[in-house]
């Protein structure tokens, strides 16, 4: 297990802040820039980004080589996809839109009990049978440093939150702000009282369980500070395309203004 992954999991268990950003580019020169920024992890989203398994694995290996923990969000809450992400080099796995205890159990099985599967795995996951000591030592070593993260982004998930987070093996929660806001009926209204109330409830419930939590925004960093002060300790800020687009638009406005060029510029429309 890489020292970076071990360090990140230890930080999460201690409730400390960890810092990262989302990434999509497979160009080999990027990881060193993130390392120079002092990031703990990189968030690789294969749910919303057109990225195949080979490219995902290449990114995971690159970032691990630079001491940055790769955290992968899989396309659906499927334990086989979670295992594929770990096989490719992911140390943290996020499953989207979890709403049932069975879905969380599947994710825990894939991240904490690999390579067990089928009926044998089910017996140990549900505590119907005690795992033999030799097997437990092997499984613990095999999955050392793996981080199990549940994505909470719907009203049904909020209603079942206490049960979802009571499953042994869960390490952390990610709030999906875009999907949550839509599910609440206030799409992309991140300052709406209903959204703030919901996010606060998820954060407070998660921290009371002794788990870590993050919320991902591609907007201004002040939003990250606000939610960190509310209890979020996984700071996942923006992503490569948004950062590039925002900085490019900012610089071009300065250049156009400096040259007296009032022609229209194209603004990006970034969904977080």
N, C-alpha and C positions, 0 to 999 in steps of 0.2 A: 504494500500500500504506500502511496506517495505521502511524504511528510506534509504536503500542503493539504491533502484531503483529511488526514488525521488532525491537523491543526484546526481546520474549519469545523469539523465535527465537535472537537473539544470546545471550541469557542461557542458553538450553538448550545451545547449542553450546559455551559456556564452562563448562558444568556447574554453573551457579549455581542457587540455589533460586528457584522461582516459586510464587506462592500463588494459590489460587482456591477456589471452591465450586461445587456443582452448583445449577442453577436451573430452575424449571418455570413460574413465574408470568409472564404476559405483561403484567402491570400496568406502566404506564410510569414509575411513581414509584420502582421498585426499583433500577434501575441506578446512580442517584446514591448510594444507600446503600452499594453494593458499591465504588464509586469512593472514597467517603469512608473505607472500610475499608482502602484501599491494595492491592486485589487486582490481580494481573497478568492473570488470565484467569477466565472463567466456563465451566463444563462443562455443556453442554446435551445431555441424554440423550434421544435420540429412539428408542432401542431399547426402553426400559422405560416411557416416559411417553407418554400419549396426546396427541401434539402433531402437528399437520399441518404441511405444508411452509410455508404462509404464516406461521403463528405462529413457526416456527423462524427464518424469515428476518427477521421483525419483531424478535425478540429479538437476533439477530446484529447487525442494523443499530443497534439501540438501544445495545447494549454497545460496539460500535465507536465510536459517537459520544461515549461517555464515556471512551474510551481504554482499554477493557478488551477483551482478546483473546477472541473467542468460539471455543470448541473444541466441536465437535459429534460425538457418537457416533451413527453411523448404525445402522439396525435390523439390517443384515446386511452381510457383507463383499462388497458389490456396488459396483463402480467407478462405475456410473451414479448410485447414491445418493450416493456421495462427491462427484461432480461437482455434483449438485443442491445439496448442503450448501454447497459453495464458491460456487456461483452465488447462493445466498441470503445470503452474507456471512460464512460460517465461514472462519477462517484456519487452524484446526487441525481435522483429521478423525481420529476414532478408529473403527476397524473392529473389531467384536466377534468373539471366538472364532476368531481366526486360528490355523490349524494347518499350513498348507502354504506352500511358497515361492511357488507360483503365486498364492495369495491375497494375499500381501504384495506381489508384483510388480504385481498389479492395483491395489492401494491406492497404491503409488508412482506408477504411471502416471496415476492420477486426480488426485493432489495435486501432482506435480512435472512432468508432461508435458502437462497440459491445454493446448489442446483436442485434441491428437492422440488418435486412436482406431484400432481395427482392426489390420490387418496392418502398417501403417506404424509404429504405436506399438509393436507387438510386436517389430519388428526393432530399434528403438532401445533398448527395455527389456532385451532379451537380448544387446545389444551385437553383434548380427550385422552391423550396418551403422553406420558413423559418421555422426552427425548433421551436416549442413552447418553451417558457422559462422553464417551469417545466421539459419538456423532455430533454432539453439541459443541465440543471443542473444535472439531473440524469445521462446522458450519459458521461458528463465530469467527474463526480465522479467515475462512473463505470470503466472508462478507464484511471484514473489518473496514471501517471507515465509510461504508455506504450510507447515504443520507436519504431517508424516506420523507418526501414532502407532498402534502395533499393540497390540491388547488381548490379553494372555496370560492365559488363565484355564482351562487344562486340562492334563492329564498329557501327551497327545500333543504339545501346543505346547511343553511343557518338554523333551520328548525331542528335538524338532527345533529347539530354541531357537537354537543356534549358527548353523544354516543360515538360519533366519528373520531373524536380526538381521544377517546378512552381506549382505543385499540392499541395494545402494547406494540412498540416498534416504530410508531410515528415519531419523527424528529421535529418536524416543522410544518408550517402552513404558508402558502402563497395566496394572497388575495388577487383575483383577476378583476381589476377595477372596471374594465370596459364591459365584460359580460355581466358582472354584478350590477352595474348601473342600468343596463338594459333589462335585466331580470327584475329589477326594482321598479321599472317603469319610468326611470329618469335618465335616459340614455346620454352618456358622456357628460352628465351634469355632476362633476366631481365635488362641487361645493354645495350641492343640494343637501338640505338637512336630512333627508331620508338616506342618502348615500353615506353621509358622515356618521349617522347613527348606526347604520349597518356595519360599516368598517370598524367603528369603535367596539361594537359588540363582539365582532370576530376577534379583534386584537385582544381585548380584555379576557375573553373566554380562553383563548389560546395560551396567554401568559399565565393565567391561573392554573392551567394544566402543566405548567413548567416547560412548555414548548416554545420554540422560536417562531417568528412570523415576519413575512415581508410583503410589500405591496409594490407593484411595478408601474412606474409612470415614465413617460417620455416627455414630460412637460418640465417646467422650471424646477431647479433643485430645491427651491424653498418648499415645494410640496413634499419632498422627501424629508426635509427637516421637520415639517409639521407632523407627519405621521410617525417619525422616529420619536418625537416627544410624546406621542400618544402610546408608544410602546413597541412599535415595529423595530426589530433589531437586524433584519436582513435588508440591507439597503441596495436594491437592484434598480439602478438609475439608467433610463433611456436605452437606446441601442445604436449600433454603428450607423445605420442609415439615417436615423433621426438626428444624431449628433452632427453628422456630415451636412445634412440638409439645413439644419438650423444655423450652423456656423457659416455655411456658404451664403445663405440668404442674408444673414447679418452683414457679412463682409461686402457683398454686392451692393447692398443698400448704401453702405458708407462710400463705396467707389462711385456709384451713380450720383449720390448727393455731392460728392467732391468734384465731379465733372459737370454738374448741372444737368444731368440726364434724368428727366422725369418720366421716362418710358416705364410701362408697367413691368413688374417682375412677377414670376410665377411663385405662388406660395405653396408650400407643401401641406398636405392634409394627412396628418399622422394619427392613426388610431392606436390607443394604448390599451 
